[in-house]
Amino acid sequence: MPIYEYECAACGKITEKWQKFSDAPLTECPHCGGSLTKLISNCSFHLKGSGWYVTDYAGSNRPNSSTPGKSDKGGEAGGEKSDTPSAQIK
């Protein structure tokens, strides 16, 4: 269930309340009886552990695209071809 924050117009106190999405919003301050306004605030959502884009794919963990990999074909970048067929090279 989400935590909703309300601010009282009369006393200025902030009240937090665990409510379902289907619950009606609070209208009366529990401290002074004044009217409440629902606040919009940041959530505290954190991606922890492995299996997330941030830990598995982003940043310095990515392979460098300028380094040739095992799947590169076609020889060197200069385009030179050897005289011997590749099947005879050991």
Chimera marker file (.cmm) of the C-alpha trace (Angstrom):
<marker_set name="trace">
<marker id="1" x="0.000" y="0.000" z="0.000" r="1" g="1" b="0" radius="0.5"/>
<marker id="2" x="1.276" y="3.478" z="-0.777" r="1" g="1" b="0" radius="0.5"/>
<marker id="3" x="2.002" y="6.119" z="1.828" r="1" g="1" b="0" radius="0.5"/>
<marker id="4" x="0.188" y="9.402" z="1.192" r="1" g="1" b="0" radius="0.5"/>
<marker id="5" x="1.296" y="12.720" z="2.664" r="1" g="1" b="0" radius="0.5"/>
<marker id="6" x="-1.114" y="15.500" z="3.584" r="1" g="1" b="0" radius="0.5"/>
<marker id="7" x="-0.400" y="19.063" z="4.723" r="1" g="1" b="0" radius="0.5"/>
<marker id="8" x="-2.757" y="21.008" z="6.960" r="1" g="1" b="0" radius="0.5"/>
<marker id="9" x="-3.718" y="24.482" z="5.732" r="1" g="1" b="0" radius="0.5"/>
<marker id="10" x="-4.287" y="25.734" z="9.307" r="1" g="1" b="0" radius="0.5"/>
<marker id="11" x="-1.361" y="24.404" z="11.361" r="1" g="1" b="0" radius="0.5"/>
<marker id="12" x="1.068" y="23.425" z="8.549" r="1" g="1" b="0" radius="0.5"/>
<marker id="13" x="1.799" y="19.969" z="9.963" r="1" g="1" b="0" radius="0.5"/>
<marker id="14" x="2.453" y="17.105" z="7.544" r="1" g="1" b="0" radius="0.5"/>
<marker id="15" x="0.630" y="13.825" z="8.149" r="1" g="1" b="0" radius="0.5"/>
<marker id="16" x="1.539" y="10.469" z="6.570" r="1" g="1" b="0" radius="0.5"/>
<marker id="17" x="-1.111" y="7.801" z="6.061" r="1" g="1" b="0" radius="0.5"/>
<marker id="18" x="-0.976" y="4.257" z="4.626" r="1" g="1" b="0" radius="0.5"/>
<marker id="19" x="-3.978" y="3.989" z="2.330" r="1" g="1" b="0" radius="0.5"/>
<marker id="20" x="-5.294" y="1.745" z="-0.403" r="1" g="1" b="0" radius="0.5"/>
<marker id="21" x="-5.824" y="3.240" z="-3.844" r="1" g="1" b="0" radius="0.5"/>
<marker id="22" x="-9.555" y="2.795" z="-3.342" r="1" g="1" b="0" radius="0.5"/>
<marker id="23" x="-9.630" y="4.669" z="0.019" r="1" g="1" b="0" radius="0.5"/>
<marker id="24" x="-11.019" y="8.196" z="0.096" r="1" g="1" b="0" radius="0.5"/>
<marker id="25" x="-8.411" y="10.928" z="0.740" r="1" g="1" b="0" radius="0.5"/>
<marker id="26" x="-8.201" y="12.484" z="4.201" r="1" g="1" b="0" radius="0.5"/>
<marker id="27" x="-9.917" y="15.858" z="4.524" r="1" g="1" b="0" radius="0.5"/>
<marker id="28" x="-9.539" y="16.769" z="8.207" r="1" g="1" b="0" radius="0.5"/>
<marker id="29" x="-6.281" y="17.315" z="10.107" r="1" g="1" b="0" radius="0.5"/>
<marker id="30" x="-5.910" y="14.894" z="13.055" r="1" g="1" b="0" radius="0.5"/>
<marker id="31" x="-4.020" y="17.585" z="15.049" r="1" g="1" b="0" radius="0.5"/>
<marker id="32" x="-6.211" y="20.689" z="14.725" r="1" g="1" b="0" radius="0.5"/>
<marker id="33" x="-9.211" y="19.777" z="12.563" r="1" g="1" b="0" radius="0.5"/>
<marker id="34" x="-8.179" y="22.026" z="9.650" r="1" g="1" b="0" radius="0.5"/>
<marker id="35" x="-8.450" y="21.083" z="5.987" r="1" g="1" b="0" radius="0.5"/>
<marker id="36" x="-5.790" y="18.848" z="4.429" r="1" g="1" b="0" radius="0.5"/>
<marker id="37" x="-4.146" y="19.024" z="1.011" r="1" g="1" b="0" radius="0.5"/>
<marker id="38" x="-2.564" y="15.936" z="-0.566" r="1" g="1" b="0" radius="0.5"/>
<marker id="39" x="1.155" y="16.416" z="-1.277" r="1" g="1" b="0" radius="0.5"/>
<marker id="40" x="3.138" y="15.031" z="-4.186" r="1" g="1" b="0" radius="0.5"/>
<marker id="41" x="6.506" y="13.693" z="-3.075" r="1" g="1" b="0" radius="0.5"/>
<marker id="42" x="9.395" y="11.553" z="-4.307" r="1" g="1" b="0" radius="0.5"/>
<marker id="43" x="9.317" y="7.827" z="-3.847" r="1" g="1" b="0" radius="0.5"/>
<marker id="44" x="12.212" y="5.843" z="-2.417" r="1" g="1" b="0" radius="0.5"/>
<marker id="45" x="12.506" y="3.215" z="-5.148" r="1" g="1" b="0" radius="0.5"/>
<marker id="46" x="15.975" y="1.662" z="-5.406" r="1" g="1" b="0" radius="0.5"/>
<marker id="47" x="17.259" y="-0.977" z="-7.808" r="1" g="1" b="0" radius="0.5"/>
<marker id="48" x="19.393" y="-3.331" z="-5.720" r="1" g="1" b="0" radius="0.5"/>
<marker id="49" x="21.065" y="-6.608" z="-6.549" r="1" g="1" b="0" radius="0.5"/>
<marker id="50" x="21.835" y="-8.128" z="-9.910" r="1" g="1" b="0" radius="0.5"/>
<marker id="51" x="19.499" y="-8.505" z="-12.843" r="1" g="1" b="0" radius="0.5"/>
<marker id="52" x="18.927" y="-4.808" z="-13.489" r="1" g="1" b="0" radius="0.5"/>
<marker id="53" x="20.077" y="-2.759" z="-16.477" r="1" g="1" b="0" radius="0.5"/>
<marker id="54" x="22.142" y="-0.496" z="-14.230" r="1" g="1" b="0" radius="0.5"/>
<marker id="55" x="24.209" y="-3.359" z="-12.783" r="1" g="1" b="0" radius="0.5"/>
<marker id="56" x="24.379" y="-5.734" z="-15.740" r="1" g="1" b="0" radius="0.5"/>
<marker id="57" x="24.538" y="-3.639" z="-18.908" r="1" g="1" b="0" radius="0.5"/>
<marker id="58" x="25.295" y="0.003" z="-18.222" r="1" g="1" b="0" radius="0.5"/>
<marker id="59" x="28.597" y="1.686" z="-17.535" r="1" g="1" b="0" radius="0.5"/>
<marker id="60" x="32.098" y="0.227" z="-17.681" r="1" g="1" b="0" radius="0.5"/>
<marker id="61" x="30.903" y="-3.397" z="-17.664" r="1" g="1" b="0" radius="0.5"/>
<marker id="62" x="30.056" y="-3.160" z="-21.361" r="1" g="1" b="0" radius="0.5"/>
<marker id="63" x="32.614" y="-4.592" z="-23.796" r="1" g="1" b="0" radius="0.5"/>
<marker id="64" x="34.538" y="-2.014" z="-25.759" r="1" g="1" b="0" radius="0.5"/>
<marker id="65" x="33.234" y="-1.878" z="-29.331" r="1" g="1" b="0" radius="0.5"/>
<marker id="66" x="36.673" y="-0.931" z="-30.729" r="1" g="1" b="0" radius="0.5"/>
<marker id="67" x="38.216" y="-4.180" z="-29.448" r="1" g="1" b="0" radius="0.5"/>
<marker id="68" x="37.761" y="-6.989" z="-31.990" r="1" g="1" b="0" radius="0.5"/>
<marker id="69" x="35.855" y="-9.942" z="-30.627" r="1" g="1" b="0" radius="0.5"/>
<marker id="70" x="35.914" y="-13.635" z="-31.427" r="1" g="1" b="0" radius="0.5"/>
<marker id="71" x="33.078" y="-13.312" z="-33.915" r="1" g="1" b="0" radius="0.5"/>
<marker id="72" x="34.886" y="-10.766" z="-36.115" r="1" g="1" b="0" radius="0.5"/>
<marker id="73" x="35.656" y="-12.151" z="-39.582" r="1" g="1" b="0" radius="0.5"/>
<marker id="74" x="37.613" y="-10.841" z="-42.519" r="1" g="1" b="0" radius="0.5"/>
<marker id="75" x="41.125" y="-10.635" z="-41.110" r="1" g="1" b="0" radius="0.5"/>
<marker id="76" x="42.859" y="-7.431" z="-40.164" r="1" g="1" b="0" radius="0.5"/>
<marker id="77" x="41.554" y="-3.946" z="-40.682" r="1" g="1" b="0" radius="0.5"/>
<marker id="78" x="44.010" y="-3.265" z="-43.528" r="1" g="1" b="0" radius="0.5"/>
<marker id="79" x="42.265" y="-5.765" z="-45.779" r="1" g="1" b="0" radius="0.5"/>
<marker id="80" x="45.438" y="-7.712" z="-46.629" r="1" g="1" b="0" radius="0.5"/>
<marker id="81" x="44.997" y="-11.314" z="-47.741" r="1" g="1" b="0" radius="0.5"/>
<marker id="82" x="47.528" y="-14.058" z="-47.273" r="1" g="1" b="0" radius="0.5"/>
<marker id="83" x="48.674" y="-16.303" z="-50.124" r="1" g="1" b="0" radius="0.5"/>
<marker id="84" x="47.916" y="-19.511" z="-48.208" r="1" g="1" b="0" radius="0.5"/>
<marker id="85" x="44.340" y="-20.660" z="-47.686" r="1" g="1" b="0" radius="0.5"/>
<marker id="86" x="43.100" y="-20.389" z="-44.104" r="1" g="1" b="0" radius="0.5"/>
<marker id="87" x="42.533" y="-24.163" z="-43.881" r="1" g="1" b="0" radius="0.5"/>
<marker id="88" x="46.297" y="-24.817" z="-44.132" r="1" g="1" b="0" radius="0.5"/>
<marker id="89" x="47.299" y="-22.398" z="-41.354" r="1" g="1" b="0" radius="0.5"/>
<marker id="90" x="48.062" y="-24.231" z="-38.101" r="1" g="1" b="0" radius="0.5"/>
<link id1="1" id2="2" r="1" g="1" b="0" radius="0.2"/>
<link id1="2" id2="3" r="1" g="1" b="0" radius="0.2"/>
<link id1="3" id2="4" r="1" g="1" b="0" radius="0.2"/>
<link id1="4" id2="5" r="1" g="1" b="0" radius="0.2"/>
<link id1="5" id2="6" r="1" g="1" b="0" radius="0.2"/>
<link id1="6" id2="7" r="1" g="1" b="0" radius="0.2"/>
<link id1="7" id2="8" r="1" g="1" b="0" radius="0.2"/>
<link id1="8" id2="9" r="1" g="1" b="0" radius="0.2"/>
<link id1="9" id2="10" r="1" g="1" b="0" radius="0.2"/>
<link id1="10" id2="11" r="1" g="1" b="0" radius="0.2"/>
<link id1="11" id2="12" r="1" g="1" b="0" radius="0.2"/>
<link id1="12" id2="13" r="1" g="1" b="0" radius="0.2"/>
<link id1="13" id2="14" r="1" g="1" b="0" radius="0.2"/>
<link id1="14" id2="15" r="1" g="1" b="0" radius="0.2"/>
<link id1="15" id2="16" r="1" g="1" b="0" radius="0.2"/>
<link id1="16" id2="17" r="1" g="1" b="0" radius="0.2"/>
<link id1="17" id2="18" r="1" g="1" b="0" radius="0.2"/>
<link id1="18" id2="19" r="1" g="1" b="0" radius="0.2"/>
<link id1="19" id2="20" r="1" g="1" b="0" radius="0.2"/>
<link id1="20" id2="21" r="1" g="1" b="0" radius="0.2"/>
<link id1="21" id2="22" r="1" g="1" b="0" radius="0.2"/>
<link id1="22" id2="23" r="1" g="1" b="0" radius="0.2"/>
<link id1="23" id2="24" r="1" g="1" b="0" radius="0.2"/>
<link id1="24" id2="25" r="1" g="1" b="0" radius="0.2"/>
<link id1="25" id2="26" r="1" g="1" b="0" radius="0.2"/>
<link id1="26" id2="27" r="1" g="1" b="0" radius="0.2"/>
<link id1="27" id2="28" r="1" g="1" b="0" radius="0.2"/>
<link id1="28" id2="29" r="1" g="1" b="0" radius="0.2"/>
<link id1="29" id2="30" r="1" g="1" b="0" radius="0.2"/>
<link id1="30" id2="31" r="1" g="1" b="0" radius="0.2"/>
<link id1="31" id2="32" r="1" g="1" b="0" radius="0.2"/>
<link id1="32" id2="33" r="1" g="1" b="0" radius="0.2"/>
<link id1="33" id2="34" r="1" g="1" b="0" radius="0.2"/>
<link id1="34" id2="35" r="1" g="1" b="0" radius="0.2"/>
<link id1="35" id2="36" r="1" g="1" b="0" radius="0.2"/>
<link id1="36" id2="37" r="1" g="1" b="0" radius="0.2"/>
<link id1="37" id2="38" r="1" g="1" b="0" radius="0.2"/>
<link id1="38" id2="39" r="1" g="1" b="0" radius="0.2"/>
<link id1="39" id2="40" r="1" g="1" b="0" radius="0.2"/>
<link id1="40" id2="41" r="1" g="1" b="0" radius="0.2"/>
<link id1="41" id2="42" r="1" g="1" b="0" radius="0.2"/>
<link id1="42" id2="43" r="1" g="1" b="0" radius="0.2"/>
<link id1="43" id2="44" r="1" g="1" b="0" radius="0.2"/>
<link id1="44" id2="45" r="1" g="1" b="0" radius="0.2"/>
<link id1="45" id2="46" r="1" g="1" b="0" radius="0.2"/>
<link id1="46" id2="47" r="1" g="1" b="0" radius="0.2"/>
<link id1="47" id2="48" r="1" g="1" b="0" radius="0.2"/>
<link id1="48" id2="49" r="1" g="1" b="0" radius="0.2"/>
<link id1="49" id2="50" r="1" g="1" b="0" radius="0.2"/>
<link id1="50" id2="51" r="1" g="1" b="0" radius="0.2"/>
<link id1="51" id2="52" r="1" g="1" b="0" radius="0.2"/>
<link id1="52" id2="53" r="1" g="1" b="0" radius="0.2"/>
<link id1="53" id2="54" r="1" g="1" b="0" radius="0.2"/>
<link id1="54" id2="55" r="1" g="1" b="0" radius="0.2"/>
<link id1="55" id2="56" r="1" g="1" b="0" radius="0.2"/>
<link id1="56" id2="57" r="1" g="1" b="0" radius="0.2"/>
<link id1="57" id2="58" r="1" g="1" b="0" radius="0.2"/>
<link id1="58" id2="59" r="1" g="1" b="0" radius="0.2"/>
<link id1="59" id2="60" r="1" g="1" b="0" radius="0.2"/>
<link id1="60" id2="61" r="1" g="1" b="0" radius="0.2"/>
<link id1="61" id2="62" r="1" g="1" b="0" radius="0.2"/>
<link id1="62" id2="63" r="1" g="1" b="0" radius="0.2"/>
<link id1="63" id2="64" r="1" g="1" b="0" radius="0.2"/>
<link id1="64" id2="65" r="1" g="1" b="0" radius="0.2"/>
<link id1="65" id2="66" r="1" g="1" b="0" radius="0.2"/>
<link id1="66" id2="67" r="1" g="1" b="0" radius="0.2"/>
<link id1="67" id2="68" r="1" g="1" b="0" radius="0.2"/>
<link id1="68" id2="69" r="1" g="1" b="0" radius="0.2"/>
<link id1="69" id2="70" r="1" g="1" b="0" radius="0.2"/>
<link id1="70" id2="71" r="1" g="1" b="0" radius="0.2"/>
<link id1="71" id2="72" r="1" g="1" b="0" radius="0.2"/>
<link id1="72" id2="73" r="1" g="1" b="0" radius="0.2"/>
<link id1="73" id2="74" r="1" g="1" b="0" radius="0.2"/>
<link id1="74" id2="75" r="1" g="1" b="0" radius="0.2"/>
<link id1="75" id2="76" r="1" g="1" b="0" radius="0.2"/>
<link id1="76" id2="77" r="1" g="1" b="0" radius="0.2"/>
<link id1="77" id2="78" r="1" g="1" b="0" radius="0.2"/>
<link id1="78" id2="79" r="1" g="1" b="0" radius="0.2"/>
<link id1="79" id2="80" r="1" g="1" b="0" radius="0.2"/>
<link id1="80" id2="81" r="1" g="1" b="0" radius="0.2"/>
<link id1="81" id2="82" r="1" g="1" b="0" radius="0.2"/>
<link id1="82" id2="83" r="1" g="1" b="0" radius="0.2"/>
<link id1="83" id2="84" r="1" g="1" b="0" radius="0.2"/>
<link id1="84" id2="85" r="1" g="1" b="0" radius="0.2"/>
<link id1="85" id2="86" r="1" g="1" b="0" radius="0.2"/>
<link id1="86" id2="87" r="1" g="1" b="0" radius="0.2"/>
<link id1="87" id2="88" r="1" g="1" b="0" radius="0.2"/>
<link id1="88" id2="89" r="1" g="1" b="0" radius="0.2"/>
<link id1="89" id2="90" r="1" g="1" b="0" radius="0.2"/>
</marker_set>
